[in-house]
Amino acid sequence: MKVIFNFHPTEVCMSVLDIPLRKILQLFYAPLPLQRSILKEDIRLDRKKEQGGSRSRGGDFYLPFWSDVKKHIAGDADLSDMTDGRIRSNKRFRRLYPLLKDGVIDLLSAKLRWSNEPVQIVPKSVHGNLQFGDIGGTVRIRDALHARVRGEYTRIVYPYFSEEPALPEEGGRLGLWAMQQALTEYDPNDMRVIDILRRTFFSPQTTPLRGDEGIVFREKYILTIAEWERLKLD
């Protein structure tokens, strides 16, 4: 397994062999019908690209929201106001953005405890790749929030947005493990994964790694790729 670093700020498309961490975690724990639906869409986009089209589906649905979260944490704007503005500009955001906004505000006040602490958002977000060369897969971490709190400690926060499934405790550990493998220039203890809709928070302190996360992640990834290959033959 080899770790490399590339820097691309958006996640416009998804392929199971070149996939955001949050999306592969969703596939690992999704009910089989949902997993197959996601993989079939991936196959459809691959075939579209082979025919001269594009895999792009109009940009990352969650990117504007995550950008607003950073501004809110830095104290530059209010998340509720920004969410209202996003909804006015794009009706696609009407249902999920308010739920995500409530989840972030709850996490900040109840779990991350930054609401009354001076926070500096580092302008350069954190990006990294985790490559599984022998199985041909790359897991991407993009746009993780990089914050310094009170000038005393650092946090690297990566969001899980999916409505289904909830990210289980094992999934939190796998997410933390992947971050630690891909983002080696940062302190592993500073990594955080948040399941925003469930107001769930994972850290090496609250969800200690057991030591088998690399094996479990790899096994689940191999099974996901095998299902993707099987569906391609249908």
N, C-alpha and C positions, 0 to 999 in steps of 0.2 A: 504494500500500500504506500502510495507516495502523495505527499501534500504539496500543492503548488498554490500560488497566489495570482489572481487576476482581478481587475478592478472594473466592473461594469455595474453602474448603480441601479439598474432596473431589471425586473424579471418579467419580460414581455411574453415569453412563451415557455412551455414546459415540454421536455421530452424525458422519458423515464431514464434515459442514459445520460442526461444532462439536466439535472432537476434541482429545484430549490429544496433546502432542508425541510421547510414547513410542508411542502407538497409530498415529499417521500414519507414523512411521518404520518401524514393523512392516509396515504396508501397503505402503510404498514398496519393501521388499526381500523381502517374502514370496513364496514360490512361488505361481504363479497359482491353484492349487486352494485354498490357504489364504487368499489375498487374497479370492477370491470367497466363500468360506465366511464370512469376517468381514463382508464387505459385505452379504451376504444376511441375516445376523443383524441388521445395522443397519436394513435395509429392513423386516424383520419387526417390529422394535421401533417403527419409525416408524408402521407401519400399526396396530399395537396402540394407540399413542397417539392416532391419528386416530379410533379407535373408542371413545375415552373411557378407555382404560387408561393405564398408566404405562410409561415406558421403563426405570424402575429395575429392576436385577437383584440387589438385596440388598446394595448397597454395594461399595466398591472392595476387591477381594480382597487387594491389596498394601498398603493403607493401614496396617493394624495393624503389619505388619512394618517399614515405613519409619519409623513412629513409634518402634518399639523401637530401630532403628538410631540414631536421634538420641539416645536415652537412653544407649545404649552408648557412643557417641562422647564424650558429655558426662561419662562416668564415673559416671552415676547408677544404672546397673544392668548386668548381664551379658547379652549378646545370646543366648548359648547357653541360659541359664536362662529368659529371656523366650520364646525360641522353643519350648522344651519346654512352657512354660505355654500358649502359643497353641495348640499341637497338642492338648494335653489338653482345651482348651475347645472346639475345633472341628476335627473330623477332616478337613475339607477342606484344612487346611494341612499334612497329614502328609507329603506327597511333596515339595512345592516349597519349603516354608519352610526345611528343613534345608539344601537346596542353596543357597538364597539366603543363608542365614546363613554358610555356609562361604565363599561368594564375597565377601561383605562383609568378613569377617575377613581374608581373603587380600589384598584390595585395600587395606585399612587398613594392613596391616603391610608389604606389598611395593611398593605403588604410591603411595598417598596419604601414607604415612609419618607418620601421626598417632599411632601406637600409644604412643609415649613422650613426646609433646608435649602441653602443656596446651591443651585445646581448649574454647572457649566456644561453645555452640550458641545462636544468637540465637533467642529464643522465637517471634518472628514469622517464619514461613516466607516464602519468596519466591514471588510469583505474578505472572503477566502474560499478556496476550493478544497474539497476532500476527494481524492481520486482513488478508485478501486481499479487499478490498471488491468489486472488479470481478468476481470469480468466486464471491462469496458464502460464502467459507470463513473460519473462525476456528480457529487453532491455539492451544490453551491450555497454559500451563505452570503447574502447580500444585504447591505443597508442596515446592519445591526446598529442599534443606538449606542453611542459612546459618550458616557457621562462622567464628569468628575463632581463629587458631592463634597461640599464644604472645603474643597481643596485638599481633602484628606484621603479619599479613596476613590476608586474607579469602578464603574459598572459597564459591562457589555451586555446589552439586552436584545434578545432576538424574539420576535413575535410569531405566535401561531394563531392564525385567524379563522380556521375552518369551523363551520357550523357543525359538521359531522365528520368524524367522531370527535368526542372530547379527547384531549391528550391524556392518556393514563400515566400513572407514576413511572412505569417502565419507559414510556415514550419521552417523558421529561428527562430521564437519565440518558437515553440515547441521544437526545438533542444536545444535552450538555457535553456528552462525550464527543460528538461530532464537532461542536464548537471548539473544544479544547484541542482536538487534533488539527483543525484547519487554521485556527487563530493563535499560532504558537508564540507570537510576539507579545501576547498579553497574559496576565496572570490567570491560570485556570480557575482560581477561586473567585474571580470577578465575573464569571459567566452567569447569565440568567436566561431562562426561557419562560415566557409568559403565554398562557392560554387565555386570551383576552376575554372571550365570551363567557368562560367559566370562572373568571377572576382567579385563575390558578397560577401559582408562582413556583418555579423550580430553581434551586440553586445547589451547589455542591454541599452547602451546609444543611439545608433542609431536606435534600434528596441525595444522600451520599451515593456515589458510584460504587458498584459492587465488584468491579474488575472484569466482568464478562461482557460489558457493553459493546466492545468491538466485535466480538464473536456474534452476539445477538443481532447487531446492526447488519453485519455482513450476511448472515443467514437470511434475514428478512428481505434484504435487498436482492439476493439471488432468487428467492421465491417470487418476488415482484417482477423481476425481469423475465423469469420463466413463464409467468402468467401472461405477460405482455407478448412474449414470443408465441405462445400458444394461440392467443387471440388474433395474432397477425395471420394465422393460417386458416381461420374461420371464413 
